[in-house]
Amino acid sequence: MIWVDSVSMLADMDLRPMSETDRATRGPTQFLADLAQAMRATAETARQATVEQCKSDANAYTEQLRAGTTGETASLRTAASADNSAIREWSKAEAERIRIEMEERISHRHSQLEEELQEYNSAIEIELQRVANVSRPSKRRSPSSSSGSCRAPTRRASPQWPRNCQFHRRSSTPIRRPWSTTFA
């Protein structure tokens, strides 16, 4: 028995019973050829149905992927936006931390400058007092001067320059200081 899937195949087939003469003339080769042709037609129909089903499944899967891609793209964009916001906040916090540290360092350096200026000014004052004490003649009163006698002034020794003064030996050659790298 032969299964026929389409009406067109039925129209092409000769369904009359075969006579003995037809059987002899057609022989088994014609039967096999017709059987092969029917099997090919059935296979082609099944192949076309399978191809159509695959195309349909592929289209459905493509649509499903596109629909999922849209949602996935939105979630990726949302995550990237959140990361960018976090980076901006971190940057602002770091900038604020650096600004605060800068202000603290400037304030600390300013206070150091004030201390250095005070030390420098006090050192200058001490030096000025030493120079003033040395350059000022000491008033020695002799016991006889109070009586009103008129004596010639005594010769005084050379002024005692402070040890740290540049010309303390009354020479024109300056003394090299440890902090000084040049000679005058």
Secondary structure as UniProt FT lines:
FT   HELIX           7..12
FT   HELIX           20..135
FT   TURN            143..144
FT   HELIX           145..147
FT   TURN            163..164
FT   TURN            166..169
FT   TURN            178..179
//
